Amino acid sequence: MREVTRQIQGLPALQAQAMLSVTPRKSARFVAKTLKSAIANAEFNMKANADDLWVAEAAAQTAFTLPRWTPKARGSAGPVRKRHCHIKIVLSDE
């Protein structure tokens, strides 16, 4: 997730959307969804033009981890960590 967010920092918002659409990673879909929401919020709330927006900051910060277990050999169990993160995208028009 962090690799994908680092790739779009400093890019124009529409160019970042295009880059995320061709990035072959699962995390790119989640970052693209967050970026699309950020662009829509900027257009609606701040009356900004989507062509003038660029990604000022993009970060993926750690969140909670769900402990799960998977069956292993001879009746034992092994831990599986289901990790989550918070995606933060800040847009600017300056």
N, C-alpha and C positions, 0 to 999 in steps of 0.2 A: 504494500500500500504506500509506503514512504517513497519508494522509487518512482511510482507513478505521479505522486503529488509534486515531487521535486522536478519532474520533467516539464510540468506546466507553469511553474513559477516564472513570472516576468513576461509571459506571452499575452498577446491580445486574446480576449475571451473566446471569440469565434474561432480563432486558430487553435486554441487549446481544446475546444470542443471537437474540432476536426481531428486533432492528434489522438484524442482519447477514443474516437470512434474506430480507429484503425489499430489501436494498441491491443495485442492479443493476450490480455491478462484479465482475469476475473475482477480484480480490484479496479480496473479501468472503468468498468460498467458502473460501479458504485460512485467513483469520483465524478464520472460524467453526469450521473443523476444529481449529485450535489451541486455541480457547476451549473447545470441547467436551472436548478431551483434558485441559485444565487443570482443568475442573470435575470430571471423572471422577477425576483424580489427587487432588484435594483431598478428595473424598468417600471414596475408598478409603484413602489414606495418612494423612490427618489427621482422618478421621471427622467432616468438616464437613458441614453441611446446605446443599444447593444454594440454598435460598431465602435464606440469610443471606450468601451470598458476593457480593462486588462487585469490579469490576475496579479494582485499585489502580494498576496501571501497564500500559500497552500500548505497544509500540514495534516499529518495523520498522527494523532496522539493515542497512547494506549488507554484502554478501558478495562472492563472486568474480564476475567477469564473463568469459564465454566469448567469445573473438573468433571470428567467423564471417565468411564472404564471400558476397556475392550477385552474380550476373552483371549487368554494365552494358553500355552501348552500346559498339560497336566493339571488342569482345573484352576490355574491361577488367573489373575487379571492384571492388565497393564494400564497405566494412566494415559489419558488423552486430554490435551488441553485445547478447548475451543476458545480461541482468542478473538476479542472484539476491539474495535478502535473508533475514535471520534474523528470525523473528517471536518476540517475547518478551511473554508475558502473565503478570502477577503478580496473583493473587487474594488477597483478605483477607476475614476474617469479623468484623472489629472495627469 
